[in-house]
Amino acid sequence: MAVESQLKGHIARNLNMQNDRAKLIAVITLVDAVYAGLACELEKMATNLVQAMNESGVKRLVSISAYGIYGETNHTPPKNYINSAKIIESSNLDYTIIRSQWFSNVDEINYEITHKNKPFANPDAKISRKSIADLVGRCIFDNFGIRDSLGINRK
């Protein structure tokens, strides 16, 4: 677990470091898939991540974004979420973008998904972190949602 924690921290620190791409690539080559739950400089981080994944040969990316990035709800997220999704979608990676509602800590797995440009179901509910984790696991381990953008909402 300590190695896994160090690996996550190393990747997070290096996503913003264009000058240290070699370290980011070295870390990415140790994994089969990348999960990205990013914040702050999303466009820069998405660009660096896509480039590093291309250079390392790792193709599978599961990225968390915000609901509303395609105008499928009345919620308009910040432009950096919209732009970072465009960067990922224009890549040649086997990506899945997960567009989630606001998070909750409810101890449940209770969700449904919608696909890109479909109305977001139940947009005012909060989705449990446990539900998001379940969908991330399906995407990584079952190759679910490849080259797709999935809205996740509480049923």
Stockholm file with secondary structure:
# STOCKHOLM 1.0

chainA/1-155         MAVESQLKGHIARNLNMQNDRAKLIAVITLVDAVYAGLACELEKMATNLVQAMNESGVKRLVSISAYGIYGETNHTPPKNYINSAKIIESSNLDYTIIRSQWFSNVDEINYEITHKNKPFANPDAKISRKSIADLVGRCIFDNFGIRDSLGINRK
#=GR chainA/1-155 SS CHHHHHHHHHHHHHTTCGGGHHHHHHHHTTCSEEEECCCSSHHHHHHHHHHHHHHHTCCEEEEEEETTTTSCSSCCCCHHHHHHHHHHHTSSSEEEEEEECCEECCSCCCEEEEETTSCCSSTTSCEEHHHHHHHHHHHHHSCTTTTEEEEEEEC
#=GC SS_cons         CHHHHHHHHHHHHHTTCGGGHHHHHHHHTTCSEEEECCCSSHHHHHHHHHHHHHHHTCCEEEEEEETTTTSCSSCCCCHHHHHHHHHHHTSSSEEEEEEECCEECCSCCCEEEEETTSCCSSTTSCEEHHHHHHHHHHHHHSCTTTTEEEEEEEC
//
